[in-house]
Amino acid sequence: MKAGLLDCVYPLWSDHEPVSIESKRVCGCRVVTGKRWCAQHYAVVFEPLKKPLRAA
């Protein structure tokens, strides 16, 4: 699927799977204004940390 300027570009394949370039797809839903992802995938990409990281 070719993504346009208003289409979510979140990849729908795993980096752990051998996938040919022809079978790679992106979400394609309408994006959040000024972003490159839809609301659902924007929340995945920019989800805040649940716990603060501790120093070792």
PQR file of N, CA, C, O and H, with PARSE charges and radii, in Angstrom:
ATOM      1  N   MET A   1       0.847  -1.181   0.000 -0.4000 1.5000
ATOM      2  CA  MET A   1       0.000   0.000   0.000 -0.0000 2.0000
ATOM      3  C   MET A   1       0.885   1.233   0.000  0.5500 1.7000
ATOM      4  O   MET A   1       1.794   1.342   0.823 -0.5500 1.4000
ATOM      5  N   LYS A   2       0.639   2.139  -0.887 -0.4000 1.5000
ATOM      6  CA  LYS A   2       1.379   3.393  -0.912 -0.0000 2.0000
ATOM      7  C   LYS A   2       0.675   4.396  -0.008  0.5500 1.7000
ATOM      8  O   LYS A   2      -0.529   4.618  -0.138 -0.5500 1.4000
ATOM      9  H   LYS A   2      -0.099   2.051  -1.556  0.4000 1.0000
ATOM     10  N   ALA A   3       1.417   4.993   0.897 -0.4000 1.5000
ATOM     11  CA  ALA A   3       0.838   5.962   1.826 -0.0000 2.0000
ATOM     12  C   ALA A   3       0.967   7.365   1.249  0.5500 1.7000
ATOM     13  O   ALA A   3       2.033   7.760   0.777 -0.5500 1.4000
ATOM     14  H   ALA A   3       2.395   4.812   1.003  0.4000 1.0000
ATOM     15  N   GLY A   4      -0.127   8.106   1.293 -0.4000 1.5000
ATOM     16  CA  GLY A   4      -0.112   9.497   0.873 -0.0000 2.0000
ATOM     17  C   GLY A   4       0.252  10.400   2.038  0.5500 1.7000
ATOM     18  O   GLY A   4       0.603   9.915   3.114 -0.5500 1.4000
ATOM     19  H   GLY A   4      -0.993   7.785   1.676  0.4000 1.0000
ATOM     20  N   LEU A   5       0.173  11.693   1.836 -0.4000 1.5000
ATOM     21  CA  LEU A   5       0.548  12.651   2.872 -0.0000 2.0000
ATOM     22  C   LEU A   5      -0.356  12.603   4.085  0.5500 1.7000
ATOM     23  O   LEU A   5       0.078  12.965   5.179 -0.5500 1.4000
ATOM     24  H   LEU A   5      -0.112  12.086   0.962  0.4000 1.0000
ATOM     25  N   LEU A   6      -1.596  12.170   3.934 -0.4000 1.5000
ATOM     26  CA  LEU A   6      -2.531  12.124   5.055 -0.0000 2.0000
ATOM     27  C   LEU A   6      -2.783  10.704   5.552  0.5500 1.7000
ATOM     28  O   LEU A   6      -3.747  10.463   6.279 -0.5500 1.4000
ATOM     29  H   LEU A   6      -1.949  11.876   3.046  0.4000 1.0000
ATOM     30  N   ASP A   7      -1.921   9.761   5.164 -0.4000 1.5000
ATOM     31  CA  ASP A   7      -2.070   8.358   5.552 -0.0000 2.0000
ATOM     32  C   ASP A   7      -1.014   7.961   6.576  0.5500 1.7000
ATOM     33  O   ASP A   7       0.151   8.342   6.463 -0.5500 1.4000
ATOM     34  H   ASP A   7      -1.138   9.956   4.574  0.4000 1.0000
ATOM     35  N   CYS A   8      -1.434   7.196   7.570 -0.4000 1.5000
ATOM     36  CA  CYS A   8      -0.534   6.703   8.612 -0.0000 2.0000
ATOM     37  C   CYS A   8       0.519   5.785   7.986  0.5500 1.7000
ATOM     38  O   CYS A   8       0.186   4.909   7.187 -0.5500 1.4000
ATOM     39  H   CYS A   8      -2.381   6.886   7.662  0.4000 1.0000
ATOM     40  N   VAL A   9       1.781   5.988   8.348 -0.4000 1.5000
ATOM     41  CA  VAL A   9       2.877   5.194   7.787 -0.0000 2.0000
ATOM     42  C   VAL A   9       3.409   4.151   8.776  0.5500 1.7000
ATOM     43  O   VAL A   9       4.522   3.653   8.607 -0.5500 1.4000
ATOM     44  H   VAL A   9       2.050   6.700   8.997  0.4000 1.0000
ATOM     45  N   TYR A  10       2.626   3.818   9.804 -0.4000 1.5000
ATOM     46  CA  TYR A  10       3.057   2.820  10.781 -0.0000 2.0000
ATOM     47  C   TYR A  10       3.190   1.461  10.088  0.5500 1.7000
ATOM     48  O   TYR A  10       2.240   1.004   9.453 -0.5500 1.4000
ATOM     49  H   TYR A  10       1.722   4.223   9.942  0.4000 1.0000
ATOM     50  N   PRO A  11       4.358   0.804  10.201 -0.5600 1.5000
ATOM     51  CA  PRO A  11       4.562  -0.473   9.521  0.2800 2.0000
ATOM     52  C   PRO A  11       3.731  -1.594  10.137  0.5500 1.7000
ATOM     53  O   PRO A  11       3.602  -1.683  11.358 -0.5500 1.4000
ATOM     54  N   LEU A  12       3.175  -2.441   9.290 -0.4000 1.5000
ATOM     55  CA  LEU A  12       2.363  -3.568   9.742 -0.0000 2.0000
ATOM     56  C   LEU A  12       3.089  -4.894   9.539  0.5500 1.7000
ATOM     57  O   LEU A  12       2.456  -5.911   9.255 -0.5500 1.4000
ATOM     58  H   LEU A  12       3.281  -2.369   8.298  0.4000 1.0000
ATOM     59  N   TRP A  13       4.411  -4.890   9.683 -0.4000 1.5000
ATOM     60  CA  TRP A  13       5.195  -6.108   9.609 -0.0000 2.0000
ATOM     61  C   TRP A  13       6.182  -6.106  10.771  0.5500 1.7000
ATOM     62  O   TRP A  13       6.461  -5.065  11.365 -0.5500 1.4000
ATOM     63  H   TRP A  13       4.925  -4.065   9.913  0.4000 1.0000
ATOM     64  N   SER A  14       6.689  -7.256  11.075 -0.4000 1.5000
ATOM     65  CA  SER A  14       7.656  -7.399  12.155 -0.0000 2.0000
ATOM     66  C   SER A  14       9.060  -7.445  11.566  0.5500 1.7000
ATOM     67  O   SER A  14       9.276  -8.036  10.508 -0.5500 1.4000
ATOM     68  H   SER A  14       6.463  -8.102  10.592  0.4000 1.0000
ATOM     69  N   ASP A  15      10.009  -6.824  12.249 -0.4000 1.5000
ATOM     70  CA  ASP A  15      11.395  -6.887  11.792 -0.0000 2.0000
ATOM     71  C   ASP A  15      11.979  -8.283  11.970  0.5500 1.7000
ATOM     72  O   ASP A  15      13.038  -8.589  11.424 -0.5500 1.4000
ATOM     73  H   ASP A  15       9.834  -6.344  13.109  0.4000 1.0000
ATOM     74  N   HIS A  16      11.294  -9.126  12.729 -0.4000 1.5000
ATOM     75  CA  HIS A  16      11.767 -10.479  12.996 -0.0000 2.0000
ATOM     76  C   HIS A  16      11.286 -11.481  11.951  0.5500 1.7000
ATOM     77  O   HIS A  16      11.684 -12.645  11.981 -0.5500 1.4000
ATOM     78  H   HIS A  16      10.433  -8.877  13.172  0.4000 1.0000
ATOM     79  N   GLU A  17      10.443 -11.045  11.039 -0.4000 1.5000
ATOM     80  CA  GLU A  17       9.914 -11.920  10.000 -0.0000 2.0000
ATOM     81  C   GLU A  17      10.579 -11.594   8.668  0.5500 1.7000
ATOM     82  O   GLU A  17      10.726 -10.421   8.324 -0.5500 1.4000
ATOM     83  H   GLU A  17      10.119 -10.099  11.014  0.4000 1.0000
ATOM     84  N   PRO A  18      10.981 -12.609   7.916 -0.5600 1.5000
ATOM     85  CA  PRO A  18      11.486 -12.339   6.571  0.2800 2.0000
ATOM     86  C   PRO A  18      10.299 -11.995   5.653  0.5500 1.7000
ATOM     87  O   PRO A  18       9.502 -12.869   5.314 -0.5500 1.4000
ATOM     88  N   VAL A  19      10.190 -10.740   5.262 -0.4000 1.5000
ATOM     89  CA  VAL A  19       9.060 -10.280   4.454 -0.0000 2.0000
ATOM     90  C   VAL A  19       9.608  -9.621   3.192  0.5500 1.7000
ATOM     91  O   VAL A  19      10.532  -8.811   3.264 -0.5500 1.4000
ATOM     92  H   VAL A  19      10.837 -10.030   5.538  0.4000 1.0000
ATOM     93  N   SER A  20       9.047  -9.963   2.051 -0.4000 1.5000
ATOM     94  CA  SER A  20       9.477  -9.332   0.810 -0.0000 2.0000
ATOM     95  C   SER A  20       8.954  -7.896   0.762  0.5500 1.7000
ATOM     96  O   SER A  20       7.939  -7.578   1.382 -0.5500 1.4000
ATOM     97  H   SER A  20       8.296 -10.622   1.993  0.4000 1.0000
ATOM     98  N   ILE A  21       9.636  -7.054   0.041 -0.4000 1.5000
ATOM     99  CA  ILE A  21       9.256  -5.646  -0.061 -0.0000 2.0000
ATOM    100  C   ILE A  21       7.853  -5.494  -0.648  0.5500 1.7000
ATOM    101  O   ILE A  21       7.150  -4.541  -0.313 -0.5500 1.4000
ATOM    102  H   ILE A  21      10.460  -7.312  -0.462  0.4000 1.0000
ATOM    103  N   GLU A  22       7.438  -6.405  -1.506 -0.4000 1.5000
ATOM    104  CA  GLU A  22       6.117  -6.334  -2.122 -0.0000 2.0000
ATOM    105  C   GLU A  22       4.990  -6.592  -1.124  0.5500 1.7000
ATOM    106  O   GLU A  22       3.870  -6.120  -1.321 -0.5500 1.4000
ATOM    107  H   GLU A  22       8.009  -7.180  -1.778  0.4000 1.0000
ATOM    108  N   SER A  23       5.279  -7.341  -0.050 -0.4000 1.5000
ATOM    109  CA  SER A  23       4.223  -7.677   0.903 -0.0000 2.0000
ATOM    110  C   SER A  23       4.216  -6.772   2.135  0.5500 1.7000
ATOM    111  O   SER A  23       3.375  -6.948   3.017 -0.5500 1.4000
ATOM    112  H   SER A  23       6.188  -7.724   0.110  0.4000 1.0000
ATOM    113  N   LYS A  24       5.130  -5.815   2.213 -0.4000 1.5000
ATOM    114  CA  LYS A  24       5.139  -4.888   3.348 -0.0000 2.0000
ATOM    115  C   LYS A  24       4.010  -3.878   3.185  0.5500 1.7000
ATOM    116  O   LYS A  24       3.807  -3.325   2.104 -0.5500 1.4000
ATOM    117  H   LYS A  24       5.814  -5.672   1.497  0.4000 1.0000
ATOM    118  N   ARG A  25       3.282  -3.647   4.265 -0.4000 1.5000
ATOM    119  CA  ARG A  25       2.141  -2.732   4.252 -0.0000 2.0000
ATOM    120  C   ARG A  25       2.254  -1.750   5.410  0.5500 1.7000
ATOM    121  O   ARG A  25       2.936  -2.020   6.398 -0.5500 1.4000
ATOM    122  H   ARG A  25       3.447  -4.096   5.143  0.4000 1.0000
ATOM    123  N   VAL A  26       1.585  -0.617   5.282 -0.4000 1.5000
ATOM    124  CA  VAL A  26       1.485   0.370   6.357 -0.0000 2.0000
ATOM    125  C   VAL A  26       0.015   0.543   6.705  0.5500 1.7000
ATOM    126  O   VAL A  26      -0.858   0.109   5.952 -0.5500 1.4000
ATOM    127  H   VAL A  26       1.031  -0.398   4.479  0.4000 1.0000
ATOM    128  N   CYS A  27      -0.265   1.176   7.843 -0.4000 1.5000
ATOM    129  CA  CYS A  27      -1.633   1.318   8.351 -0.0000 2.0000
ATOM    130  C   CYS A  27      -2.567   1.970   7.321  0.5500 1.7000
ATOM    131  O   CYS A  27      -3.551   1.357   6.907 -0.5500 1.4000
ATOM    132  H   CYS A  27       0.443   1.529   8.454  0.4000 1.0000
ATOM    133  N   GLY A  28      -2.267   3.194   6.912 -0.4000 1.5000
ATOM    134  CA  GLY A  28      -3.077   3.870   5.904 -0.0000 2.0000
ATOM    135  C   GLY A  28      -4.255   4.669   6.429  0.5500 1.7000
ATOM    136  O   GLY A  28      -4.937   5.327   5.642 -0.5500 1.4000
ATOM    137  H   GLY A  28      -1.467   3.691   7.249  0.4000 1.0000
ATOM    138  N   CYS A  29      -4.524   4.637   7.741 -0.4000 1.5000
ATOM    139  CA  CYS A  29      -5.626   5.433   8.308 -0.0000 2.0000
ATOM    140  C   CYS A  29      -5.272   6.920   8.268  0.5500 1.7000
ATOM    141  O   CYS A  29      -4.115   7.286   8.063 -0.5500 1.4000
ATOM    142  H   CYS A  29      -3.970   4.103   8.380  0.4000 1.0000
ATOM    143  N   ARG A  30      -6.271   7.761   8.464 -0.4000 1.5000
ATOM    144  CA  ARG A  30      -6.067   9.212   8.475 -0.0000 2.0000
ATOM    145  C   ARG A  30      -5.154   9.607   9.634  0.5500 1.7000
ATOM    146  O   ARG A  30      -5.333   9.125  10.753 -0.5500 1.4000
ATOM    147  H   ARG A  30      -7.211   7.463   8.631  0.4000 1.0000
ATOM    148  N   VAL A  31      -4.183  10.475   9.378 -0.4000 1.5000
ATOM    149  CA  VAL A  31      -3.197  10.859  10.388 -0.0000 2.0000
ATOM    150  C   VAL A  31      -3.722  11.931  11.338  0.5500 1.7000
ATOM    151  O   VAL A  31      -4.704  12.613  11.043 -0.5500 1.4000
ATOM    152  H   VAL A  31      -4.037  10.866   8.470  0.4000 1.0000
ATOM    153  N   VAL A  32      -3.049  12.071  12.493 -0.4000 1.5000
ATOM    154  CA  VAL A  32      -3.282  13.172  13.414 -0.0000 2.0000
ATOM    155  C   VAL A  32      -2.688  14.412  12.740  0.5500 1.7000
ATOM    156  O   VAL A  32      -1.610  14.327  12.152 -0.5500 1.4000
ATOM    157  H   VAL A  32      -2.251  11.517  12.733  0.4000 1.0000
ATOM    158  N   THR A  33      -3.351  15.531  12.812 -0.4000 1.5000
ATOM    159  CA  THR A  33      -2.892  16.751  12.145 -0.0000 2.0000
ATOM    160  C   THR A  33      -1.446  17.066  12.512  0.5500 1.7000
ATOM    161  O   THR A  33      -1.101  17.165  13.689 -0.5500 1.4000
ATOM    162  H   THR A  33      -4.227  15.600  13.290  0.4000 1.0000
ATOM    163  N   GLY A  34      -0.616  17.220  11.505 -0.4000 1.5000
ATOM    164  CA  GLY A  34       0.783  17.566  11.701 -0.0000 2.0000
ATOM    165  C   GLY A  34       1.694  16.396  12.020  0.5500 1.7000
ATOM    166  O   GLY A  34       2.890  16.600  12.229 -0.5500 1.4000
ATOM    167  H   GLY A  34      -0.896  17.140  10.548  0.4000 1.0000
ATOM    168  N   LYS A  35       1.166  15.167  12.066 -0.4000 1.5000
ATOM    169  CA  LYS A  35       1.960  13.975  12.390 -0.0000 2.0000
ATOM    170  C   LYS A  35       1.941  13.016  11.209  0.5500 1.7000
ATOM    171  O   LYS A  35       1.257  13.268  10.217 -0.5500 1.4000
ATOM    172  H   LYS A  35       0.194  15.002  11.897  0.4000 1.0000
ATOM    173  N   ARG A  36       2.685  11.920  11.308 -0.4000 1.5000
ATOM    174  CA  ARG A  36       2.722  10.920  10.246 -0.0000 2.0000
ATOM    175  C   ARG A  36       2.021   9.622  10.646  0.5500 1.7000
ATOM    176  O   ARG A  36       2.077   8.635   9.912 -0.5500 1.4000
ATOM    177  H   ARG A  36       3.240  11.716  12.114  0.4000 1.0000
ATOM    178  N   TRP A  37       1.349   9.618  11.828 -0.4000 1.5000
ATOM    179  CA  TRP A  37       0.661   8.433  12.311 -0.0000 2.0000
ATOM    180  C   TRP A  37      -0.780   8.758  12.671  0.5500 1.7000
ATOM    181  O   TRP A  37      -1.112   9.902  12.979 -0.5500 1.4000
ATOM    182  H   TRP A  37       1.304  10.419  12.425  0.4000 1.0000
ATOM    183  N   CYS A  38      -1.640   7.733  12.628 -0.4000 1.5000
ATOM    184  CA  CYS A  38      -3.018   7.881  13.099 -0.0000 2.0000
ATOM    185  C   CYS A  38      -2.985   7.980  14.626  0.5500 1.7000
ATOM    186  O   CYS A  38      -1.934   7.768  15.232 -0.5500 1.4000
ATOM    187  H   CYS A  38      -1.371   6.803  12.378  0.4000 1.0000
ATOM    188  N   ALA A  39      -4.105   8.295  15.247 -0.4000 1.5000
ATOM    189  CA  ALA A  39      -4.161   8.466  16.702 -0.0000 2.0000
ATOM    190  C   ALA A  39      -3.730   7.195  17.438  0.5500 1.7000
ATOM    191  O   ALA A  39      -3.004   7.270  18.429 -0.5500 1.4000
ATOM    192  H   ALA A  39      -4.958   8.468  14.755  0.4000 1.0000
ATOM    193  N   GLN A  40      -4.169   6.042  16.965 -0.4000 1.5000
ATOM    194  CA  GLN A  40      -3.836   4.774  17.625 -0.0000 2.0000
ATOM    195  C   GLN A  40      -2.331   4.508  17.581  0.5500 1.7000
ATOM    196  O   GLN A  40      -1.737   4.169  18.604 -0.5500 1.4000
ATOM    197  H   GLN A  40      -4.759   5.981  16.160  0.4000 1.0000
ATOM    198  N   HIS A  41      -1.717   4.656  16.427 -0.4000 1.5000
ATOM    199  CA  HIS A  41      -0.291   4.363  16.309 -0.0000 2.0000
ATOM    200  C   HIS A  41       0.584   5.480  16.883  0.5500 1.7000
ATOM    201  O   HIS A  41       1.706   5.218  17.317 -0.5500 1.4000
ATOM    202  H   HIS A  41      -2.200   4.932  15.596  0.4000 1.0000
ATOM    203  N   TYR A  42       0.097   6.701  16.892 -0.4000 1.5000
ATOM    204  CA  TYR A  42       0.821   7.788  17.554 -0.0000 2.0000
ATOM    205  C   TYR A  42       0.951   7.475  19.040  0.5500 1.7000
ATOM    206  O   TYR A  42       2.000   7.722  19.636 -0.5500 1.4000
ATOM    207  H   TYR A  42      -0.815   6.914  16.540  0.4000 1.0000
ATOM    208  N   ALA A  43      -0.113   6.932  19.645 -0.4000 1.5000
ATOM    209  CA  ALA A  43      -0.070   6.559  21.066 -0.0000 2.0000
ATOM    210  C   ALA A  43       0.930   5.427  21.303  0.5500 1.7000
ATOM    211  O   ALA A  43       1.571   5.385  22.353 -0.5500 1.4000
ATOM    212  H   ALA A  43      -0.964   6.731  19.161  0.4000 1.0000
ATOM    213  N   VAL A  44       1.071   4.515  20.352 -0.4000 1.5000
ATOM    214  CA  VAL A  44       2.032   3.419  20.478 -0.0000 2.0000
ATOM    215  C   VAL A  44       3.459   3.951  20.381  0.5500 1.7000
ATOM    216  O   VAL A  44       4.322   3.582  21.177 -0.5500 1.4000
ATOM    217  H   VAL A  44       0.550   4.549  19.499  0.4000 1.0000
ATOM    218  N   VAL A  45       3.699   4.810  19.411 -0.4000 1.5000
ATOM    219  CA  VAL A  45       5.047   5.330  19.167 -0.0000 2.0000
ATOM    220  C   VAL A  45       5.512   6.241  20.301  0.5500 1.7000
ATOM    221  O   VAL A  45       6.674   6.187  20.702 -0.5500 1.4000
ATOM    222  H   VAL A  45       2.998   5.110  18.763  0.4000 1.0000
ATOM    223  N   PHE A  46       4.618   7.071  20.815 -0.4000 1.5000
ATOM    224  CA  PHE A  46       4.996   8.052  21.819 -0.0000 2.0000
ATOM    225  C   PHE A  46       4.372   7.783  23.186  0.5500 1.7000
ATOM    226  O   PHE A  46       4.095   8.720  23.935 -0.5500 1.4000
ATOM    227  H   PHE A  46       3.674   7.115  20.489  0.4000 1.0000
ATOM    228  N   GLU A  47       4.149   6.505  23.518 -0.4000 1.5000
ATOM    229  CA  GLU A  47       3.578   6.159  24.818 -0.0000 2.0000
ATOM    230  C   GLU A  47       4.576   6.514  25.919  0.5500 1.7000
ATOM    231  O   GLU A  47       5.739   6.116  25.850 -0.5500 1.4000
ATOM    232  H   GLU A  47       4.374   5.744  22.909  0.4000 1.0000
ATOM    233  N   PRO A  48       4.136   7.252  26.925 -0.5600 1.5000
ATOM    234  CA  PRO A  48       5.061   7.600  28.016  0.2800 2.0000
ATOM    235  C   PRO A  48       5.459   6.361  28.803  0.5500 1.7000
ATOM    236  O   PRO A  48       4.711   5.384  28.853 -0.5500 1.4000
ATOM    237  N   LEU A  49       6.634   6.400  29.417 -0.4000 1.5000
ATOM    238  CA  LEU A  49       7.097   5.285  30.232 -0.0000 2.0000
ATOM    239  C   LEU A  49       6.180   5.087  31.438  0.5500 1.7000
ATOM    240  O   LEU A  49       5.728   6.054  32.052 -0.5500 1.4000
ATOM    241  H   LEU A  49       7.241   7.193  29.377  0.4000 1.0000
ATOM    242  N   LYS A  50       5.916   3.841  31.764 -0.4000 1.5000
ATOM    243  CA  LYS A  50       5.052   3.538  32.900 -0.0000 2.0000
ATOM    244  C   LYS A  50       5.780   3.725  34.223  0.5500 1.7000
ATOM    245  O   LYS A  50       5.196   4.216  35.189 -0.5500 1.4000
ATOM    246  H   LYS A  50       6.283   3.056  31.265  0.4000 1.0000
ATOM    247  N   LYS A  51       7.060   3.335  34.275 -0.4000 1.5000
ATOM    248  CA  LYS A  51       7.866   3.476  35.482 -0.0000 2.0000
ATOM    249  C   LYS A  51       9.117   4.280  35.145  0.5500 1.7000
ATOM    250  O   LYS A  51       9.672   4.121  34.059 -0.5500 1.4000
ATOM    251  H   LYS A  51       7.534   2.937  33.490  0.4000 1.0000
ATOM    252  N   PRO A  52       9.560   5.120  36.035 -0.5600 1.5000
ATOM    253  CA  PRO A  52      10.822   5.816  35.784  0.2800 2.0000
ATOM    254  C   PRO A  52      11.982   4.820  35.794  0.5500 1.7000
ATOM    255  O   PRO A  52      11.974   3.851  36.554 -0.5500 1.4000
ATOM    256  N   LEU A  53      12.967   5.066  34.950 -0.4000 1.5000
ATOM    257  CA  LEU A  53      14.145   4.195  34.904 -0.0000 2.0000
ATOM    258  C   LEU A  53      14.997   4.441  36.141  0.5500 1.7000
ATOM    259  O   LEU A  53      15.187   5.581  36.566 -0.5500 1.4000
ATOM    260  H   LEU A  53      12.973   5.853  34.333  0.4000 1.0000
ATOM    261  N   ARG A  54      15.507   3.349  36.713 -0.4000 1.5000
ATOM    262  CA  ARG A  54      16.362   3.477  37.879 -0.0000 2.0000
ATOM    263  C   ARG A  54      17.821   3.416  37.456  0.5500 1.7000
ATOM    264  O   ARG A  54      18.175   2.735  36.494 -0.5500 1.4000
ATOM    265  H   ARG A  54      15.353   2.423  36.367  0.4000 1.0000
ATOM    266  N   ALA A  55      18.658   4.135  38.187 -0.4000 1.5000
ATOM    267  CA  ALA A  55      20.093   4.069  37.934 -0.0000 2.0000
ATOM    268  C   ALA A  55      20.606   2.729  38.462  0.5500 1.7000
ATOM    269  O   ALA A  55      20.165   2.247  39.506 -0.5500 1.4000
ATOM    270  H   ALA A  55      18.370   4.689  38.969  0.4000 1.0000
ATOM    271  N   ALA A  56      21.528   2.149  37.734 -0.4000 1.5000
ATOM    272  CA  ALA A  56      22.060   0.832  38.135 -0.0000 2.0000
ATOM    273  C   ALA A  56      23.089   0.932  39.221  0.5500 1.7000
ATOM    274  O   ALA A  56      23.624  -0.086  39.660 -0.5500 1.4000
ATOM    275  H   ALA A  56      21.886   2.541  36.886  0.4000 1.0000
TER
END
